[in-house]
């Protein structure tokens, strides 16, 4: 996912979503504050998927 600045001349941020397993992106939305939300599915394990500590790690 990448965020291009308003003038279209450079990146604000750029990163990847995915791991060693199958990854499927189903949708993306941006709220009024500019936060992006991505929905999808992955069969990647936590050891090779870029996650932060959160509810998904509590299982």
N, C-alpha and C positions, 0 to 999 in steps of 0.2 A: 504494500500500500504506500502511496506517495501523496504528499500534499504540496501542491505548487502554489507559490505566492500569488497575490492578487494581480500583479503585472505580468505573470506568466514567464518571468525571467529566471526563476530559480526554485529550488526545493526548500520548503519549510522543514520537512522531515521525510524520511523514507525508511521503510523496514519491510521485513518479510513475515508472512504468516504461513507456517507449514513446518513439517518435519520429515522424518524418514518414511512415514506411512502414507497412506492415501489421504489427501486433503481436498475438500470440496467447499468452495465459497458459494453461498446461496443468496446473500444480500449484503448491502452496505447502506448505512444511513448516517447523516450528520445532523446534530441538533443545533439549536440556535446559538449555542456557545462555541460551536466548531468542533465538538467532540465527535469522533467517528465510532460507529458501532458496526461490527461485522458478525454475520451469522454464517454458520456452516457446520461441517462435520470433519472430524479427523480420526484416523486410527493410529496416529503417531503417539508414542509414549512420552511421558514427561521428561525423560532423559534427553530427548532430541527435538522437543517442541518448545519454542520460546514463551514461557508463561511466567507470571509473577505469583507470589504467594496469594492465595485466595481460596474461595470455596471449592474451586475445581480440584485443589490439592488435598482437601480434607477427607476424601474417600479412602 
